[in-house]
Amino acid sequence: MEKVSILWADDEIDILKPHVIFLEQKGYEVVTTNNGDEALDLVVSRHFDIVFLDENMPGLSGIETLEKIKIDFPNLPVVMITKSEEESIMEDAIGSNIADYLIKPVKPNQILLSLKRNLENKKLVSEKSTLSYQQEFRNIGMELSNRMNFQEWTEVYKKLVRWETELEKSKDDGIIQVLQMQKDEANTVFSKFIEKNYLDWVGGKSDSKPIMSHTLFRDKVLPYLDKNGDNSLFVLVIDNLRYDQWKAIQPLIEEYYRVEQDEIYYSILPTTTQYARNALFAGLMPGEIRKKYPSYWTDEEEEGTKNQFESELLGEQLKRFGKNIRFSYNKILNLNAGKRLVENLPNLLENRLNIIVYNFIDMLSHARTEMDMIRELAEDEAAYRSLMLSWFEHSSLFDIIRYIAQKKQQLIITTDHGSVYVKDPVKILGDRTVNTNLRYKYGRSLKYNAKEVFEVKNPEEAFLPRANVSTAWVFARSTDFFAYPNNYNHYVNYYRNTFQHGGISMQEIMVPVITLKPKA
């Protein structure tokens, strides 16, 4: 194995000879110089893994040498060593993107620790994460074998998301496959849990039930509206935001906001925009919306946008709860709409409540299915999170969040449903009137194996619209997706390993609702 190569530039390098010998005995190669000019020549002429740089050298100073190194070698770690503890010198060094900062006199073990922190940190973190998950694997397995309630399922899902994001930094493919197997097992058990409890939850037959789409505003938004005084409350609904995607963007948002509550609520079935998001804004289940506000509901088989009355439904919900307040509703479907909203944000501060619906992630999910280039960029779960994070960092959505934080306004971030990476086809038959979604189907002439689906023969029990007397609804579980026998292989190959929503999985149903307070 090739030795780690260190360049150490210090005008008192002779005095540091014992430190150099110590590092060489530890297996490092150390090249020394006593001035900045020679350090620059050495960096250009050969490869170094890390540079130790004295801040106070005569001639070209450490700061000046650092700046020149970073022009051509921006990723080369540089550790600044100085006798001074002056804050301005520290700020200059840190602002120049140093890897570490040590105060003289340095001890050999300080140097060794800095090397491990900068050169072996990823390896050490990966090994520690792998070991920790191996210990946690058994605990999660035992939890899955117990009869858990919805709160306990929330905690298990949070653990799995945590390990997924931790272990993706690891190069241990074996442990990542073990985690994927445990996620699949958890989704199988979770599907059974939902099938056993869902109808009781929505039918009001259970005293212990989670916050769901149709109760989210009542339980999470209105209480904050009440205690927010005359200030403006912003609710940002990011369509199709999974909990793991929230955890990916959380560090960026925490530069401006402090997380007060990081919670999960349960999306209703089907886990799609038409049903879950209409329920969210109406505070009612889909069947109730269709019955109470028929002019605000469009059935799937009818032409027209299925979510065009969200603002009206929200207004009716606020009236039912006696909230006679000024509110705004804004839906962002493209880049220009986002830019226009950023420009209009000062006017929204006059409202007590501002709703912003942002549709990018749902569009990304569909584009990944239909466009080969996007599918390659977001090949798996980790790459999909990374692509979403990269977009978010440069989006008008992030501009909106920063502006709201600057104006010290309360913010709630949530979504309507998530999506799941589908792998396993389930055969189904139906006529032309059957809907096209891959994770749920409804119609008169459906034929399927009842053991392979969650079957709702009486739509009224699930508060779903009934098109006719013989309409049944079926939902795919875990990572399944529906496929017709006709042209089966082509259909399966096209849709396998895509992100879909509408059915039952942890990723679709358990979604984030995050309460944020602006930093002072």
C-alpha positions in Angstrom: 0.0 0.0 0.0 1.4 3.4 -1.0 2.5 5.6 1.9 0.6 8.8 2.8 2.8 11.7 1.6 3.0 14.9 3.7 4.6 18.2 2.8 5.6 20.2 5.9 6.6 23.9 5.4 7.9 25.8 8.4 10.8 28.2 8.8 11.7 26.4 12.0 11.6 22.9 10.4 14.9 21.8 12.0 13.4 22.2 15.5 10.5 20.0 14.4 12.8 17.1 13.4 11.4 14.9 16.3 7.9 15.3 15.0 9.0 14.3 11.5 10.7 11.2 12.8 7.6 10.3 14.8 5.5 10.5 11.7 8.0 8.5 9.6 7.9 5.8 12.3 4.1 5.7 12.0 4.5 4.9 8.3 4.1 8.4 6.7 6.4 9.9 4.1 7.3 13.5 5.1 8.9 16.0 2.8 10.1 19.3 4.5 10.9 22.8 3.4 11.5 26.1 5.3 9.8 28.6 2.9 6.6 29.1 1.0 8.1 29.5 -2.5 9.8 26.1 -2.3 6.5 24.6 -0.9 4.7 25.8 -4.0 7.4 24.3 -6.3 7.1 21.0 -4.5 3.3 20.9 -4.7 3.5 21.4 -8.4 6.3 18.9 -9.1 4.9 15.9 -7.1 1.8 14.5 -5.4 1.0 15.2 -1.7 -1.9 13.9 0.3 -1.8 16.8 2.8 0.2 19.9 3.6 1.2 21.3 7.0 1.8 25.1 6.6 3.4 27.5 9.1 1.4 30.7 9.1 4.3 33.1 10.1 7.1 32.3 7.6 9.4 35.1 6.3 9.0 35.9 2.6 5.8 34.3 1.3 3.6 33.9 4.4 1.6 30.9 5.2 -1.7 32.6 4.3 -0.2 33.7 0.9 1.1 30.2 0.2 -2.3 28.7 1.1 -4.1 31.0 -1.3 -1.7 30.1 -4.2 -2.0 26.4 -3.4 -5.8 26.5 -3.5 -5.8 28.1 -7.0 -4.5 25.0 -8.6 -5.2 22.4 -6.0 -8.5 23.4 -4.3 -9.1 19.9 -2.9 -5.7 19.4 -1.3 -6.1 19.5 2.5 -3.9 22.2 4.1 -3.4 22.3 7.9 -2.4 25.8 9.2 0.1 25.9 12.1 0.7 29.2 14.0 2.0 30.7 17.2 -0.7 33.4 17.1 -4.2 33.0 18.6 -5.4 36.3 17.1 -9.0 36.0 15.9 -8.3 37.9 12.6 -5.5 35.4 11.6 -7.8 32.4 12.4 -10.6 34.0 10.3 -8.2 34.6 7.4 -7.0 31.0 7.4 -10.5 29.5 7.8 -11.9 31.8 5.1 -9.2 30.4 2.8 -10.6 26.9 3.2 -8.2 25.2 5.5 -8.7 21.6 6.6 -7.5 22.2 10.2 -5.9 24.8 12.5 -3.2 24.0 15.1 -1.6 26.4 17.7 2.2 26.1 18.4 3.8 24.3 20.2 2.2 21.3 18.6 2.5 17.8 20.0 3.1 14.7 17.9 -0.2 13.3 18.8 -2.0 16.5 17.7 -0.4 16.1 14.3 -1.4 12.4 14.1 -5.0 13.2 15.1 -5.2 15.9 12.4 -3.9 13.4 9.8 -6.5 10.8 10.8 -9.3 13.4 10.9 -8.5 14.6 7.4 -7.3 11.6 5.6 -9.0 8.6 7.3 -12.2 10.3 8.5 -14.4 8.8 5.8 -13.0 5.4 6.3 -13.3 5.6 10.1 -16.9 6.9 9.8 -17.8 4.2 7.4 -16.4 1.5 9.6 -18.1 2.9 12.7 -21.4 3.2 10.8 -21.2 -0.4 9.6 -20.4 -1.7 13.1 -23.2 0.4 14.7 -25.8 -0.8 12.1 -24.8 -4.4 12.6 -25.6 -4.0 16.3 -28.9 -2.2 15.5 -29.9 -4.8 12.9 -31.0 -7.3 15.5 -32.9 -4.6 17.5 -34.9 -3.5 14.5 -35.6 -7.2 13.6 -37.0 -7.8 17.0 -39.2 -4.7 16.8 -40.5 -5.9 13.4 -41.6 -9.2 15.1 -43.6 -7.4 17.7 -47.1 -5.9 17.3 -46.2 -2.2 16.9 -48.5 0.8 17.0 -48.3 3.7 14.7 -45.9 5.7 16.9 -43.5 2.7 17.1 -43.7 2.3 13.3 -42.7 6.0 13.0 -39.6 5.4 15.1 -38.6 2.3 13.2 -38.9 4.1 9.9 -36.9 7.0 11.2 -34.2 4.5 12.2 -34.1 2.9 8.8 -33.9 6.3 7.1 -31.0 7.3 9.4 -29.1 4.1 8.6 -29.8 4.4 4.9 -28.2 7.9 4.8 -25.3 6.8 7.1 -24.4 3.7 5.2 -24.6 5.2 1.7 -21.2 6.8 2.6 -19.9 3.3 3.1 -18.2 1.3 0.4 -19.4 -1.9 2.0 -21.9 -3.2 -0.6 -22.7 -6.2 1.7 -24.0 -4.1 4.6 -26.0 -1.9 2.2 -27.7 -5.0 0.8 -28.5 -6.2 4.3 -30.1 -2.9 5.0 -32.1 -3.1 1.8 -33.3 -6.6 2.8 -34.4 -5.3 6.2 -36.2 -2.3 4.6 -38.1 -4.8 2.3 -39.0 -6.9 5.3 -40.2 -3.8 7.2 -42.3 -2.8 4.2 -44.0 -6.2 4.1 -44.8 -6.1 7.8 -45.9 -2.4 7.5 -48.3 -3.3 4.7 -50.0 -5.8 6.9 -50.2 -3.3 9.7 -51.9 -0.7 7.4 -54.4 -3.3 6.1 -55.4 -4.3 9.6 -55.8 -0.7 10.9 -56.5 1.7 8.0 -60.3 1.3 7.7 -60.7 1.7 11.5 -58.6 4.8 11.5 -60.5 6.6 8.8 -63.9 5.3 10.0 -63.3 6.7 13.5 -63.4 3.2 15.1 -60.0 3.5 16.7 -59.1 5.8 19.6 -55.4 5.4 18.8 -54.7 6.7 15.3 -52.1 8.9 13.6 -52.4 12.3 12.2 -53.5 11.7 8.6 -54.0 13.8 5.5 -57.5 15.0 6.3 -56.6 15.9 9.9 -53.2 17.5 9.3 -54.4 21.1 9.2 -56.6 20.7 12.2 -53.9 19.0 14.3 -50.7 20.7 13.2 -51.4 23.9 11.3 -54.3 25.6 13.1 -52.6 25.3 16.6 -49.6 27.2 15.3 -51.8 29.7 13.6 -53.5 30.4 17.0 -50.2 30.9 18.9 -48.5 32.8 16.2 -50.5 36.0 17.0 -50.7 38.5 14.1 -47.5 37.2 12.5 -47.7 35.4 9.1 -47.5 31.6 9.1 -46.1 30.0 5.9 -47.0 26.4 5.1 -44.8 24.9 2.3 -46.3 21.7 0.7 -43.5 20.1 -1.3 -45.3 17.5 -3.5 -44.0 14.0 -3.1 -41.4 14.8 -0.5 -40.2 11.6 1.3 -38.8 11.7 4.8 -35.3 10.7 3.6 -35.4 13.6 1.2 -36.3 16.0 4.0 -33.3 14.7 6.0 -31.1 15.4 2.9 -32.2 19.1 2.7 -32.4 19.6 6.5 -28.8 20.8 6.9 -29.3 23.5 4.3 -32.5 24.7 5.9 -30.9 24.6 9.4 -28.6 27.5 8.4 -31.7 29.7 8.6 -34.2 27.8 10.8 -34.2 25.8 14.0 -36.3 22.6 13.8 -38.9 22.8 16.6 -40.6 19.5 15.7 -39.5 16.8 13.3 -42.6 14.6 12.9 -44.2 12.1 10.6 -47.9 11.9 9.6 -49.7 9.2 7.6 -51.0 9.9 4.1 -54.4 8.5 3.2 -54.9 6.0 0.4 -54.5 6.3 -2.5 -51.1 8.0 -1.8 -51.5 10.4 -4.8 -51.9 14.1 -5.3 -55.6 13.9 -6.3 -56.7 12.1 -3.1 -54.1 12.9 -0.4 -53.6 16.6 -1.2 -57.3 17.4 -1.8 -57.9 15.7 1.6 -55.1 17.8 3.2 -56.6 21.1 2.1 -60.3 20.1 2.6 -59.8 18.5 6.0 -62.1 15.8 4.6 -61.7 12.4 3.0 -62.2 12.2 -0.8 -65.6 10.6 -0.6 -66.7 13.4 1.8 -65.3 16.1 -0.5 -67.2 14.6 -3.5 -70.4 14.6 -1.5 -70.1 17.9 0.4 -68.5 20.0 -2.4 -69.3 18.2 -5.7 -68.3 21.3 -7.7 -64.8 21.1 -6.2 -64.2 17.4 -7.0 -63.3 15.9 -10.4 -63.4 12.1 -10.7 -60.5 10.3 -12.4 -62.4 9.3 -15.5 -63.6 13.0 -16.0 -61.5 15.5 -18.0 -59.9 18.4 -16.2 -57.3 19.1 -13.6 -57.9 17.1 -10.5 -56.5 19.6 -7.9 -57.7 22.9 -9.3 -59.9 23.8 -6.2 -57.4 23.4 -3.4 -57.6 27.1 -2.5 -61.4 26.9 -2.3 -61.3 23.7 -0.2 -58.9 25.3 2.2 -61.1 28.3 2.5 -64.1 26.1 3.4 -62.0 24.2 6.0 -60.9 27.5 7.7 -64.5 28.6 7.8 -65.6 25.3 9.5 -63.0 25.9 12.2 -64.1 29.6 12.6 -60.9 31.0 11.2 -62.0 34.2 9.4 -58.5 35.2 8.4 -56.7 36.5 5.3 -54.8 33.8 3.5 -53.0 33.2 0.2 -52.6 30.1 -1.9 -49.8 29.8 -4.4 -49.0 26.8 -6.6 -45.5 26.6 -8.3 -45.4 24.4 -11.4 -42.3 25.8 -13.2 -39.2 27.9 -12.8 -40.9 31.2 -13.9 -43.7 30.8 -11.4 -41.2 30.3 -8.7 -39.3 33.5 -9.6 -42.6 35.5 -9.7 -43.5 34.2 -6.2 -40.1 35.3 -4.9 -40.7 38.8 -6.2 -44.2 38.8 -4.6 -43.2 37.5 -1.1 -43.2 41.0 0.5 -46.9 41.3 -0.2 -47.6 37.9 1.4 -46.4 39.1 4.8 -49.7 40.9 5.2 -51.6 37.6 5.4 -52.0 35.5 8.5 -51.6 32.3 6.5 -49.7 31.6 3.3 -49.8 28.3 1.5 -47.1 27.5 -1.1 -47.5 24.3 -3.1 -44.3 23.3 -4.9 -44.5 20.5 -7.5 -40.9 19.9 -8.6 -40.2 16.5 -6.9 -43.3 14.9 -8.3 -42.3 16.1 -11.8 -38.8 14.8 -11.2 -40.2 11.4 -10.3 -42.3 11.2 -13.5 -39.4 12.5 -15.6 -37.2 9.8 -14.2 -39.6 7.2 -15.4 -39.9 8.7 -18.9 -36.4 10.1 -19.6 -33.4 7.8 -19.9 -31.0 10.6 -19.0 -32.8 11.4 -15.7 -33.0 7.7 -14.9 -29.2 7.4 -15.3 -28.7 10.5 -13.1 -31.0 9.1 -10.4 -30.1 5.4 -10.8 -31.0 4.4 -7.2 -32.3 5.8 -3.9 -29.0 7.5 -2.9 -28.6 9.1 -6.4 -32.2 10.2 -6.4 -31.7 12.0 -3.0 -28.5 13.6 -4.3 -30.2 14.9 -7.5 -33.0 16.3 -5.4 -30.6 18.0 -3.0 -28.6 19.5 -5.9 -31.7 20.9 -7.4 -33.0 22.3 -4.1 -29.8 24.1 -3.3 -30.1 26.2 -6.4 -33.9 26.5 -6.6 -36.4 29.3 -6.1 -37.8 27.1 -3.4 -34.6 27.6 -1.3 -34.8 31.4 -2.1 -38.3 31.5 -0.8 -37.3 29.7 2.5 -34.3 32.1 3.0 -36.6 35.1 2.5 -39.2 33.9 4.9 -36.4 33.2 7.5 -35.0 36.7 6.9 -38.4 38.2 7.8 -38.5 36.0 10.9 -41.7 34.2 9.9 -42.8 30.8 11.2 -42.6 28.0 8.6 -44.1 24.5 8.4 -42.8 22.2 5.7 -44.8 19.1 4.7 -46.0 17.1 1.8 -49.0 15.1 0.5 -47.4 11.7 0.0 -44.1 10.0 -0.8 -43.0 7.5 -3.4 -41.4 4.0 -3.5 -38.8 2.3 -5.7 -40.8 -0.5 -7.3 -39.3 -3.8 -8.2 -41.9 -6.6 -8.2 -44.8 -6.9 -10.8 -48.2 -8.1 -9.8 -50.6 -9.2 -12.6 -54.0 -7.6 -12.9 -56.7 -7.6 -15.6 -59.2 -4.8 -16.3 -61.1 -3.1 -19.1 -60.4 0.3 -20.7 -62.2 2.2 -17.9 -59.6 1.1 -15.3 -57.3 3.9 -14.1 -53.6 4.0 -15.2 -51.8 4.3 -11.8 -49.3 1.5 -11.2 -49.9 1.3 -7.4 -53.7 1.3 -7.2 -56.5 0.3 -9.5 -60.3 0.7 -9.3 -63.0 -0.4 -11.7 -65.9 -2.8 -12.3 -64.1 -5.7 -14.0 -60.8 -6.1 -12.2 -59.3 -9.5 -12.0 -56.4 -10.2 -9.6 -55.1 -12.5 -6.9 -56.7 -11.2 -3.7 -53.7 -12.5 -1.7 -51.3 -10.2 -3.6 -53.2 -6.9 -2.9 -55.0 -4.8 -0.3 -58.6 -5.1 -1.4 -61.3 -2.6 -0.6 -64.6 -4.0 -2.0 -66.7 -1.3 -0.3 -65.2 2.1 -1.2 -67.5 3.9 1.3 -65.6 2.1 4.2 -62.4 3.9 3.0 -64.3 7.1 2.2 -63.4 6.8 -1.5 -65.7 7.7 -4.4 -67.7 4.9 -5.9 -68.2 5.2 -9.7 -70.8 2.5 -9.7 -72.3 -0.3 -7.6 -69.6 -2.9 -8.5 -66.5 -0.7 -8.2 -63.6 -2.2 -6.2 -60.3 -0.7 -5.2 -57.0 -2.6 -4.9 -53.7 -1.3 -3.6 -50.2 -2.6 -4.3 -48.0 -3.4 -1.3 -44.4 -2.7 -0.4 -42.3 -2.6 -3.7 -45.0 -4.2 -6.0 -46.5 -2.6 -9.0 -49.4 -3.6 -11.2 -48.8 -4.9 -14.7 -51.2 -6.2 -17.4 -50.5 -9.6 -18.9 -50.8 -8.1 -22.4 -47.3 -7.1 -23.5 -46.2 -8.0 -20.0 -42.4 -8.2 -20.4 -42.1 -4.8 -22.1 -44.3 -3.2 -19.5 -42.4 -4.7 -16.6 -39.0 -3.8 -17.9 -40.1 -0.2 -18.5 -41.5 0.4 -15.1 -39.4 -1.8 -12.8 -36.9 0.3 -10.7 -38.9 3.5 -11.1 -40.4 5.6 -8.3 -44.2 5.3 -8.1 -46.9 6.3 -5.6 -50.5 5.4 -4.8 -50.1 2.3 -2.8 -48.9 1.0 0.6 -45.3 1.4 1.7 -43.5 3.2 4.5 -42.0 5.7 1.9 -45.4 6.6 0.5 -47.5 6.8 3.7 -45.1 8.0 6.4 -44.3 11.5 5.4 -42.7 14.6 7.1 -44.4 17.5 8.8 -41.7 19.8 10.1 -42.2 22.9 12.2 -39.4 25.5 11.9 -38.6 28.6 13.9 -36.4 31.3 12.3 -33.0 31.7 14.0 -32.4 35.0 15.8 
